[in-house]
Amino acid sequence: MSRICELTGKKVTVGNRVSHSNVKTKRKFYPNLQQKKFYLPEEDRWITLRVSTEAMRNINKKGITACIKEAREKGYLKK
């Protein structure tokens, strides 16, 4: 399973690990993904999504249906 948020599209980014001697080696920055169940009152069912913590904050702010609609428009969620 790839490390991509299903609502915001956040994914792994690449950067450098910099040592004390300023030697740079490649490293990865992983998004803070959590597996969470959400209840959809319109469809009267539960769904499980792999979302970032930023997406959880957006859900608390906007609501799950608005976030899912926005993710489908952007192409992050295919369901």
C-alpha positions as CSV (number, residue, x, y, z in Angstrom):
1,M,0.0,0.0,0.0
2,S,1.5,3.3,-1.0
3,R,2.0,6.1,1.5
4,I,-0.5,8.6,0.0
5,C,-3.3,10.4,1.8
6,E,-6.6,9.6,0.2
7,L,-8.1,13.0,0.8
8,T,-5.2,15.5,0.4
9,G,-2.9,13.6,-1.9
10,K,0.1,14.1,0.4
11,K,2.9,11.7,-0.3
12,V,6.6,10.9,0.4
13,T,9.0,13.8,-0.4
14,V,12.7,13.5,-0.8
15,G,15.4,15.7,0.8
16,N,18.8,15.6,2.2
17,R,20.2,14.4,5.6
18,V,22.9,16.8,6.5
19,S,25.7,15.7,8.8
20,H,27.8,17.8,11.1
21,S,30.5,17.8,8.4
22,N,27.8,19.1,5.9
23,V,27.8,15.8,3.9
24,K,24.4,15.4,2.2
25,T,22.8,12.0,1.7
26,K,19.3,11.4,0.4
27,R,16.5,10.7,2.8
28,K,12.7,10.5,2.7
29,F,10.1,12.6,4.5
30,Y,7.0,10.5,5.2
31,P,3.6,12.0,5.7
32,N,1.9,11.4,9.1
33,L,-0.8,8.9,7.9
34,Q,-3.4,7.3,10.1
35,Q,-6.0,4.7,9.3
36,K,-9.4,6.0,10.5
37,K,-13.0,5.1,10.2
38,F,-15.5,7.8,9.3
39,Y,-19.3,7.7,9.4
40,L,-21.2,9.0,6.3
41,P,-24.7,10.0,7.5
42,E,-25.9,10.5,3.9
43,E,-25.1,7.0,2.9
44,D,-25.6,5.5,6.4
45,R,-22.4,3.6,6.4
46,W,-18.8,3.6,7.7
47,I,-15.8,4.0,5.5
48,T,-12.1,3.4,6.3
49,L,-9.6,5.9,4.9
50,R,-5.9,6.3,5.1
51,V,-5.6,10.0,5.8
52,S,-2.9,12.5,7.1
53,T,-3.4,14.4,10.3
54,E,-3.9,17.5,8.3
55,A,-6.8,15.9,6.5
56,M,-8.3,15.0,9.9
57,R,-8.2,18.6,10.9
58,N,-9.9,19.5,7.6
59,I,-12.6,17.0,8.3
60,N,-13.2,18.5,11.7
61,K,-13.4,21.9,10.1
62,K,-15.4,21.3,6.9
63,G,-17.1,17.9,7.5
64,I,-16.5,14.5,6.0
65,T,-18.8,14.9,3.0
66,A,-17.3,18.1,1.9
67,C,-13.8,16.7,2.1
68,I,-14.7,13.6,0.2
69,K,-16.4,15.6,-2.5
70,E,-13.3,17.8,-2.8
71,A,-11.0,14.8,-3.0
72,R,-13.1,13.2,-5.8
73,E,-13.0,16.5,-7.8
74,K,-9.2,16.6,-7.5
75,G,-8.9,12.9,-8.3
76,Y,-7.4,11.7,-5.1
77,L,-10.3,9.5,-4.1
78,K,-11.7,7.2,-6.8
79,K,-14.6,5.6,-4.9
